[in-house]
Amino acid sequence: MEIIGTIIVGFIVGVIAKLIHPGRENMGFIVTTLLGIAGSFLAGYIGQALGWYHAGQGAGFIGSIIGAFVLLLIYGFVKGKAAS
């Protein structure tokens, strides 16, 4: 049941990050979900490095959205470089 919860929260986080990101990203359901999950892992890793979270503690909801947003920015930068 924990995996299903992670997928649902990952999707919600991915959708919110896409809504606050300027521009249009052509991503499907699966990629949006993976974006949210990866954003949560990124936020947890950075939070642990800065001492905000302890080992094994996941990032909060807002931290996950920020992590997903950062990944979207990186994706847009790499996609823009590849198109040039």
NORGITA-V690753 format. One line per field, one symbol per residue. phi: phi as a letter, one per 40 degrees, with the letter a starting at -180 (. if undefined). psi: psi as a letter, one per 40 degrees, with the letter a starting at -180 (. if undefined). Layout:
phi: ???
psi: ???
This chain:
phi: .ccccccccdccccccccccccgbbcbcdcccccccccccccccccccccgcbcdgccccccccccccccccccdccccccccc
psi: dddddddddddddddddddehiihhgiadddddddddddddddddddddeediihehiiiddddddddddddddddddddddd.
